[in-house]
Amino acid sequence: MVKLSAELIEQAAQYTNPVRDRELDLRGYKIPVLENLGATLDQFDTIDFSDNEVRKLDGFPLLRRLKTLLVNNNRICRVGENLEQSLPNLKELVLTNNNIQELGDLDPLASVKTLSLLSLLRNPVTNKKHYRLYVINKIPQIRVLDFQKVKLKERQEAEKMFKGKRGAQLAKDIGRRMKTFTPGVAAQPEKRMGPSQADVEAIKNAISNASSLAEVERLKGMLQAGQIPGRDLRQVTIVPPLNTLSLNSANVSHIGRVCTTWGNYHFKTFDGEFFQLPSTCNHILLSDCKSSYESFVIQMRRSVVSNIPNISSIVMRLEGSVVEISHSGVLVDGAM
């Protein structure tokens, strides 16, 4: 990891971006903590912290000029208090692909009265019930949430849901924070429970019964939110979200990152690079680089139907178990 020093800030790329804002590029340095930003001399409209290891959004001096913060692909689980005092003109905050878990963790953003665009895509919090309405209620001036314009109907629904004493109590209940680790503070040891054998079987059954890629994505979202498919949430202990499970040989810098493929042979890598690779060969999208090839790997293959490329199959191997998804169905270890 690299300390965010005044020297690093001085050496980082600085340019005028396509919207004619002065931008400071601090992408990909594996910075763990935001500090020493006074060295920017408040000369930038935009700062890009994407692809680092930041856990908490704080540590800003007074930066009156800063309007846009890009903090994609980090490990943020907390937002600092009094952010509006340091960034009085912040309008756009992009936190895509981080680790914000609870709706209550977003409450500090309510005091940033200038915020008009917020992205929390690929954070576990987006799977919480009433997520959009809660954010719209807390940040009423927000115009774009997760790159979707906030509609008048949503504003009316949020106002109705959280109106009066009952609404205030509802907002308090669903926004209640869980205990969250804060960098630099010693954590109290506690016994953590993982999924039981029954939960594991429920997950396997849900995967084997999935009939489409959309269903698999829905299951992924449930697991990230700590929910067990097919179980009554009132009768089940919520397990730690998928992003926080202990992985024996995983590269920590890759946890929470996304590799994507879609459409006409388009690919996006973990570090955010886009390219097009026309091919019907078998491609390895993901594998564990620190363990044996067979322990964890995701492969996919395309085929061409009526001159249109389609994803014909996806194969996932995890510790000896194999899940194959195709148009004909889902196979788990060779069985439907």
Summary of the structure (lengths in Angstrom):
residues: 336
radius of gyration: 21.7
end to end distance: 45.0
largest distance: 62.1
contacts: 923
relative contact order: 0.07
helix: 27%
strand: 22%
